[in-house]
Amino acid sequence: MAIRQIVFLPDPVLRRKAHKVTNFDSDLQVLIDDMVDTLRDAPGVGLAAPQVGVSQRVVVIEYQEDEEDDDSPKKLYVIVNPEIIQTSEETEMGIEGCLSIPELVGEVERHLAITVKALNRRGQPVKYKVSGWLARIFQHEIDHLDGVMYTDRATRVWKPREGEEAPVD
C-alpha cells in the first residue's frame, strides 16, 4: 500500500469520463488500497480514481456518521462502476471543497437523498441508499468519474478566509 500523488486541475484526466472496470484483479486491489491510504493521508472524505491519475470508475469514501463524537467509527465505502439510480426531488445547497482544487470552495446544489448501485471491490453487486452529507459526498465523487468538477455545478466559488474550515472530498 502506498500514498499516491493527487492530481490537480487542469490535469486532463480529471476532465475525461473514466473507463468502466472489467477486471477485479490484484492491480485493482492495489489501486483501492492505495486510494484508501491516500484519502486518509490527505485527509479527505472521498477520492475518485481520476484524482490519482487513473481513469477507472473507482471511488473510496470514508465517512464518520457522528462528527461530534471523535470516537465514533468511520465507515469505508468502496464502489466500483457506480450509478445513481434514484434521486430525491428535494435538493439542498451546501459548501464543497476538493482535493484536486486546493484552496477553493464552492456552493453546490445536490439531491438530499440518492440510491446508488455499484460493485464492491470483489465485483459483487451492492446498493446504497444515502442521504444528507453522505449523499453529497457520493454525488461529488461520482461526478469525478464523468469528468465533472464541483466548480462546474457551483453557483459561486471562493477562497476561504484564514481560519475558515472548508469541507474536502
Beta strands, then each sheet from edge to edge (+ up, - down):
strand 1: 46-48
strand 2: 58-64
strand 3: 74-87
strand 4: 91-97
strand 5: 105-111
strand 6: 113-119
strand 7: 125-131
strand 8: 154-158
sheet 1: 1+ 2- 3+ 6- 7+
sheet 2: 4+ 5- 8+
end
